[in-house]
Amino acid sequence: MSGQHNRDRVRTTLLLAGFVTLSTVRPALAQSTQGGASSSRATLTGDWGGLRTRLKDRGITFNAHYASEGAAIISGGPYRTGRYTHQFDLETLFDLDKLAGIPDAHVQFTLTDRFGRSLTNDVLHNQFSVQELYGAGQNFRLAELNYQQDFADHRIQIELGWSPLGDHLARLPDFCKFQNGVICGHANAMTTNSGAHNFPTAQWGARITAYPVPHFYVTSGVFQVNPDAGDKDKGFDLGFDSTGVFVPVEFGWETGRGEDGLPGDYKVGAYYNSSDTPDVYEDVNGMPAAFTGASFLEHNGRYGAYAIASQTIYKPDPDSPHGLRLGVMAGGGDRATSRYSWFWLAGGVWQGTFAGRDKDYIAFMAGYARTNPRLTRYQRERDSIAPGSVGIQTYESVVEVDYGAVVAPWLTFRPNLQYILRPGGTGAMRNALVLGLYTQVTF
């Protein structure tokens, strides 16, 4: 193992050790403050002898998590093997109303540390990572540093600073209950098409959300486009180097928020990235690049659009923790530059699985992404003059089922199965069945 990997492992271990130590210091105080054993506490480390509550009352809230993902091929693919990766995050929220008398204002500060190996990168080479925690900043980095404030009785919200764009746009939160990276924040296909970033990779920007009438909103913003933001060596590089600006707009409708309603969320959105982006087929002279070998034609920007629907369709009664929520997302990119011409995802979450397991859930999902036919055509033509030099991609699909077992309020285990169809989109590798395990500890 390299010296850098050793330093990364030591750094993560020290960070974890510091928080675990908090759970063992003055255990009697922590237990009495929470009013029970560690299995009933909201967090592993408890209330720190009352310090955590006192800090929150004064305007400072700490949140921290450790999450890990193991994944192993149990059928198909090239051979049987597995990989493991993890993430540690520490968030501090400053309530500026309590600290400085600024109403409805907060500052968010988040650090993350990722370490481990990827089954997708090392073995499967599929397009949608079977470990969502891998990549997007596989290092120690500043993930969030921003100012947030609400106005007009929370009908207008602004955010300024260093933030992952996917925190507030094109989100389908229930689809973060999966281990595959096909979606959490933006859908992976949309992220690839657009050049935007998701947590923990951030970019400078500003966002505004307005509710002109109750339950209907419009949100937009302007964000820096930094293609190097996810670089492993730039976790704390907050420079303003940019290739352009990213401008999204989203309209949303929040339904069923009444006393007897079933909540739903419906969204449509679009984006424009002003960065110069290469064509996927034509060269600078408008000829097939596969044959000429010339540089690809550069376009002044790229764009795309999406639609999202998420609806609770069943609850035994309004106050019941049980229920079924379904969701779907679809979108596409522009014909000239996008890797995926269109994609869709669909699935749902059943909350409350067995008697006495109200917080456990079963999550199921299917996703599909169609390679841009112009890119496929380029690959076919390139392969015709240099056989085997490039894979010919058409589509990739994934199906996943998870069981979320909430062992304690601060501890969740989520075993899962993923079935990857056409890994890499070429059909050259056998479909793969992957067994996974996600674990999260809330400190």
Sequence and secondary structure as in RCSB ss.txt:
>XXXX:A:sequence
MSGQHNRDRVRTTLLLAGFVTLSTVRPALAQSTQGGASSSRATLTGDWGGLRTRLKDRGITFNAHYASEGAAIIS
GGPYRTGRYTHQFDLETLFDLDKLAGIPDAHVQFTLTDRFGRSLTNDVLHNQFSVQELYGAGQNFRLAELNYQQD
FADHRIQIELGWSPLGDHLARLPDFCKFQNGVICGHANAMTTNSGAHNFPTAQWGARITAYPVPHFYVTSGVFQV
NPDAGDKDKGFDLGFDSTGVFVPVEFGWETGRGEDGLPGDYKVGAYYNSSDTPDVYEDVNGMPAAFTGASFLEHN
GRYGAYAIASQTIYKPDPDSPHGLRLGVMAGGGDRATSRYSWFWLAGGVWQGTFAGRDKDYIAFMAGYARTNPRL
TRYQRERDSIAPGSVGIQTYESVVEVDYGAVVAPWLTFRPNLQYILRPGGTGAMRNALVLGLYTQVTF
>XXXX:A:secstr
  HHHHHHHHHHHHHHHHHHHHTTSSHHHHHHHHTS GGGSSSTTTTGGGHHHHHHHHTEEEEEEEEEEEEEEEE
ESSS  EEEEEEEEEEEEEEHHHHHS TTEEEEEEEEEEEE  HIIIII  SS S TTSSSS SEEEEEEEEEEE
ETTTTEEEEEEEE GGGTSS  GGGGSSSSTTBSSSBHHHHHHH    TT  EEEEEEEEEEETTEEEEEEEEEE
 TTTT TT TT      SEEEEEEEEEEEE  STT   EEEEEEEEEEEEEEEEEEEETTSSBHHHH   EEEEE
EEEEEEEEEEEEEE SSTT S EEEEEEEEEEE TTT SEEEEEEEEEEEE  STT TT EEEEEEEEEEE HHH
HHHHHHHHHHSTTSS    EEEEEEEEEEEEEETTEEEEEEEEEEESGGGSS S  EEEEEEEEEEE 
